[in-house]
Protein backbone atom coordinates (compact mmCIF):
# COMPACT_ATOMS: atom_id res chain seq x y z
CA UNK A 1 0.00 0.00 0.00
CA UNK A 2 1.12 3.52 -0.73
CA UNK A 3 0.07 6.54 1.30
CA UNK A 4 -1.35 9.56 -0.53
CA UNK A 5 -2.64 13.00 0.37
CA UNK A 6 -5.35 14.67 -1.71
CA UNK A 7 -5.87 18.38 -1.14
CA UNK A 8 -9.08 20.30 -1.63
CA UNK A 9 -9.66 24.00 -1.20
CA UNK A 10 -13.25 25.19 -0.75
CA UNK A 11 -15.27 28.22 0.11
CA UNK A 12 -18.89 28.85 0.95
CA UNK A 13 -20.52 30.42 -2.11
CA UNK A 14 -22.99 32.38 0.01
CA UNK A 15 -21.73 33.73 3.36
CA UNK A 16 -25.30 33.76 4.72
CA UNK A 17 -25.29 29.95 4.34
CA UNK A 18 -22.04 29.29 6.24
CA UNK A 19 -23.73 27.08 8.86
CA UNK A 20 -25.45 25.04 6.14
CA UNK A 21 -22.12 24.74 4.30
CA UNK A 22 -20.28 23.42 7.36
CA UNK A 23 -23.15 21.04 8.15
CA UNK A 24 -23.00 19.70 4.60
CA UNK A 25 -19.22 19.24 4.68
CA UNK A 26 -19.11 17.66 8.15
CA UNK A 27 -22.24 15.50 7.98
CA UNK A 28 -22.61 14.58 4.30
CA UNK A 29 -19.45 15.19 2.26
CA UNK A 30 -16.86 13.80 4.70
CA UNK A 31 -18.86 10.66 5.67
CA UNK A 32 -19.60 9.95 1.99
CA UNK A 33 -15.92 10.41 1.10
CA UNK A 34 -14.79 8.06 3.87
CA UNK A 35 -17.06 5.33 2.46
CA UNK A 36 -14.70 5.19 -0.52
CA UNK A 37 -12.32 2.25 -0.13
CA UNK A 38 -8.83 3.62 0.46
CA UNK A 39 -9.89 6.93 2.01
CA UNK A 40 -8.87 6.65 5.66
CA UNK A 41 -9.12 10.19 7.10
CA UNK A 42 -10.14 13.75 6.32
CA UNK A 43 -8.81 16.80 8.15
CA UNK A 44 -10.26 20.27 7.58
CA UNK A 45 -8.47 23.54 8.20
CA UNK A 46 -9.80 27.07 8.30
CA UNK A 47 -7.58 29.42 6.30
CA UNK A 48 -7.26 32.47 8.52
CA UNK A 49 -6.82 35.02 5.74
CA UNK A 50 -7.96 33.76 2.32
CA UNK A 51 -6.55 35.92 -0.47
CA UNK A 52 -7.52 36.77 -4.04
CA UNK A 53 -10.86 34.94 -3.95
CA UNK A 54 -9.27 31.71 -2.76
CA UNK A 55 -11.01 29.23 -0.54
CA UNK A 56 -11.46 29.65 3.15
CA UNK A 57 -11.12 25.93 3.95
CA UNK A 58 -8.41 23.40 3.15
CA UNK A 59 -9.19 19.69 3.37
CA UNK A 60 -6.55 16.96 3.46
CA UNK A 61 -7.76 13.53 2.45
CA UNK A 62 -5.51 10.65 3.51
CA UNK A 63 -5.59 7.68 1.15
CA UNK A 64 -4.00 4.25 1.36
CA UNK A 65 -4.01 2.46 -1.97
CA UNK A 66 -1.95 0.07 -4.05
CA UNK A 67 -3.66 1.47 -7.18
CA UNK A 68 -4.33 5.20 -6.80
CA UNK A 69 -5.86 5.54 -10.27
CA UNK A 70 -8.43 2.87 -9.42
CA UNK A 71 -9.15 4.48 -6.05
CA UNK A 72 -9.72 7.88 -7.68
CA UNK A 73 -11.93 6.33 -10.40
CA UNK A 74 -13.99 4.65 -7.69
CA UNK A 75 -14.37 7.98 -5.85
CA UNK A 76 -15.59 9.64 -9.07
CA UNK A 77 -18.17 6.88 -9.53
CA UNK A 78 -19.34 7.27 -5.94
CA UNK A 79 -19.69 11.04 -6.45
CA UNK A 80 -22.04 10.35 -9.38
CA UNK A 81 -24.22 8.23 -7.09
CA UNK A 82 -24.11 10.94 -4.42
CA UNK A 83 -25.21 13.49 -7.04
CA UNK A 84 -28.21 11.32 -7.95
CA UNK A 85 -29.20 11.39 -4.27
CA UNK A 86 -28.64 15.17 -4.09
CA UNK A 87 -25.66 14.73 -1.77
CA UNK A 88 -22.85 16.08 -3.92
CA UNK A 89 -22.16 19.78 -4.48
CA UNK A 90 -25.40 21.33 -3.31
CA UNK A 91 -26.14 24.14 -5.83
CA UNK A 92 -25.15 27.60 -4.68
CA UNK A 93 -23.57 26.32 -1.48
CA UNK A 94 -19.91 25.58 -2.13
CA UNK A 95 -17.17 26.42 -4.58
CA UNK A 96 -14.29 24.03 -5.10
CA UNK A 97 -11.18 26.07 -5.88
CA UNK A 98 -9.12 22.98 -6.62
CA UNK A 99 -9.17 19.45 -5.44
CA UNK A 100 -7.38 17.05 -7.73
CA UNK A 101 -3.85 17.47 -6.44
CA UNK A 102 -2.43 14.15 -5.27
CA UNK A 103 0.88 13.76 -3.50
CA UNK A 104 2.54 10.81 -1.95
CA UNK A 105 2.28 11.40 1.72
CA UNK A 106 4.38 14.38 2.72
CA UNK A 107 6.41 12.46 5.28
CA UNK A 108 7.76 10.32 2.44
CA UNK A 109 8.99 13.39 0.55
CA UNK A 110 10.35 15.51 3.36
CA UNK A 111 12.49 14.97 6.38
CA UNK A 112 12.60 16.78 9.71
CA UNK A 113 15.43 19.17 10.45
N, C-alpha and C positions, 0 to 999 in steps of 0.2 A: 504494500500500500504506500502511496505517496501522499504527503500532506500538502494541501493547497489553501490559499486564501483568495476569496473573491471579494472585491470591494464594490460598494454601491453608495452613491451620494444622492440624497433625496432632499426635497423641500416640500412643504405644504403649499399647494397652489393657491389656497385661500386662507389667509391668516385668521379669519373668523371661524374656521373649521379645524383649528389646531388640535383640539381635544379629540375630535372625530378621527383626524389623521393618526394621532398617536394610538388611539384605540384600534384602528384598523391595522397599523403596523404590528403592535404588540399582541393582538388577539386573533388576527386572521393571517396576515402575511408571514410572520415568523413561524407560527405553528405549521402552516402549509408548507413552507420552505423546508422545515426540519423533517417533514414526512418523506422528503426525497432521499432515497438511499445514497449514502455518502456524505450528506450534510450533517455535521455533528454539533455545530454550535453557531450562534449568531450573537454578535455583540454590537450594540448601537452606541454611538457617541454623538453628543451635541456639539456642533462647531460653534464656538463662542462668538466669532465675528466673521460670518460668511461674507465674501467679497465678490463683487462683479456679477451678481445674480446667481452665484453658486448655491449649492444646497446647504441646508442648515443641519443636516444629519449625515453621518457617515456610518455605514454598516459593514462589518467584517463577517464574512461567512466562512467558517472553517469546514473544509472538505477533506475526507479521506477516501482515496479512490485509486485503483490500479488501472483505470481507464477513464481519464478526466473527460475526454470527448463524449464518451457514452454517458457519464454522469450528467454533463451539461445538456445533452440531448434529452435525457430523461426529465430533467428539470423543465426544459422548454415544453415538453409534452404535458407535464403536470400543470404548468401555467395555463395551457389551453383549456384543460378541464376546469381549472379554477375560474377562468373567464366565463365559461358556460354557466357556472354556478353564481356568477356575479361577485366573485371573491378575488379578482385580480385587477389591479389598477382601477379603483372606483373613479368614474369620470369627475373631473374638476377637483379632485382631492389631493393628488400627489403628482409631483414632477420628478422623473428620474433624470438626473444630470448625466450620470454614466453608471454603468454597472456590469460591464463585461470584461473587466480587467482581472486576469487570473495570474497569480504568482505562486511559485512554490513557496511553502511557508517561510516566512521571513527569517526564522532562526536558522534555516538551512543556507541562507544566502549572506548572512551577516554574523559577525562574531562580536562578543563583548570586549570592551577595552578595559 
